[in-house]
Amino acid sequence: MTQAFTTPATTDVLIAGAGPAGLTLAIDLARRGVAFRLIDKAERPFLGSRGKGLQPRSLEVFEDLGVLGAMLAAGGPYPPVRNYGPDGGFEETAIGEDATPSPAEPYATPLMLPQVLTETILRQRLAQLGHAPEYGAELAGIDQDAEGVTATLADGRTIRARWLVGADGGRSFVRPALDIGFPGKTMPGQAMVADTRLTGLTREAWHVFGTRDTAQVSFCPLAGTDLFQIQGHAPEAGEAGLTPGGLNALIRKRTGRGDIVVREVFWASVYGLNARLADRYRVGRVLLAGDAAHIHPPTGGQGLNTSIQDAYNLGWKLAAVLSGAPETLIDTYEAERRPIAAGVLGLSTDLLAKAMTREGMKRGREARQLDLGYEGSSLSLNLGVAAKVAPGDRAPDAPCRGRDGRAVRVFEVLSGPHWTLLGAKTAISPRPGLVVADLVDADGWFAEAYGLPAGGFALVRPDGYVATVGAKDDEAAVEAYLAHMGL
């Protein structure tokens, strides 16, 4: 009897996990024309809201990916936090420090958008690009060699890919399969989250009752829905206590009020408060992204945003290597993103401690992620040219004009999968993958944001960070840098 062998399906990149990180990476690869498959072990899309805040830097990313308009239409601003005292009185504070948009930073405050809506909009954008997640496709085995990865699914199918990205969450299959350590700490106790429909509270505030010592519970109106998200210390019964009846008993006990009544529970979970960071982001041709690489306490709205920006950093690098750039470019992904995650873990943990007190979890500028960058990266070429921006900095926006007089923002020029040269005219010519901008700084906003010297220019990476700042004598060095990047 002859045994039949099935040839594995092949692709360039296999993405395991169709959450925010996996969807963002898929969109970035799709717009670059990279062949990929996006799989998820769940039978259907996630319908809850583990994350609900998009920070300003993520909004800039989503503008580039073509989804910001839909997100702004679906979401809304954060309401003030209303902390109630034992006597029923309350104090009301903003969740973040006052911030106003500027020409260089057009998005100054976070957008509340429940994760279920964020993922829906990302899937819609992916569909526009001709792709969709494959649900019910559970990863069960990984074998790799020098040329790629053979992934085995739970149903026996195999997929051969040149690269595999594990974006499969905190309970990742990929991370332990690679024997990557996940050190960190688990804080005492457990927390709960539940997306509910309830009566008895108004929607103009995020209502918070109790403190660390009195078992806290809060009610946040979820923008874009008629739901409230309940958060706080988990009930003694665990997830079994997250029924309408169980929640109503908990609410009466913790608030002293009988008028707040949960009518429906749409999604609920009990979870531990963890802060963990993977020892490595890469083993051979397998990489980690998002919660598979780092998990955070939910305070501060950092975890989902850090995951999105992991994918944004990785997408252009995978595409470049697949097109012939040196494979060492992939190593800069961990080198750039792992220190960012380590810093975010510290911030989230600090905000969690504050959230459990009457001080509250007021978020400062550091939570907006606009100042994160890659100054020490091997991709940041320092040519010794002084300017307001430096290699590794986020490239700011600025209103300008084209040669035809039409108003155009720097972000519009940067938008897309290409590198961009901004500033003075040079001998560096445009080519596939490189746009040489021809902008008129009519109102001085570009000079204010970039501060380039006379004859100076800035080269901006595909993910919106400054690669180098140069002058006329630096053109040869920049050409050599571009050649190394495959341009």
Secondary structure, DSSP 8 states (H G I E B T S, - for coil): --------EEEEEEEE--SHHHHHHHHHHHHTT--EEEEESSSS---S-S--EE-HHHHHHHHHTT-HHHHHHH-B----EEEE-TTS-EEEE-SB------SS-S--S-EE--HHHHHHHHHHHHHHTT---EES--EEEEEE-SS-EEEEETTS-EEEEEEEEE---TT-SHHHHTT----EEEEEEEEEEEEEEEES--SSSEEEE--GGG--EEEEE-TTSS-EEEEEE--TTGGGG-SHHHHHHHHHHHH--SS-EEEEEEEEEEEEEEEEE-S-SEETTEEE-GGGTEE--STTS-HHHHHHHHHHHHHHHHHHHHTT--THHHHHHHHHHHHHHHHHHHHHHHHHHHHTSTT---B-GGGG-SS---TTSTT-B--S---SS-TTSB----EEEETTS-EEEHHHHH-SSSEEEEES--S---BTTEEE--EE-TTSHHHHHH---TT-EEEE-TTSBEEEEE-GGGHHHHHHHHHHTT-
